[in-house]
């Protein structure tokens, strides 16, 4: 008999199916600490920032819309233009944590 260990992934209620599936896959590849997915309002839309974690200073975070379209990337200590010349760090409004590695 072979036993396998299942890891429960707690994803915030109301998260789109596409983002849920992306988190399930993403959670397998995050760093040992600091991996998370945060929801922001950006340019009147909800977007999701997938941060890999704290294992490398040069890792970036991918920004997706609710349909899993990549809008851009955020690099450590840098700002980024994603949509219509808006700077994410200046105009994004944090809404909630969707998922975090525990």
Secondary structure by P-SEA (a helix, b strand, c coil): cbbbbbbbbbbcccccaaaaaaaaaaaacccccccbbbbbbcccbbbbbbbcccccccbbbbbbcccccccccccccbbbbccccccccccccccccccccc
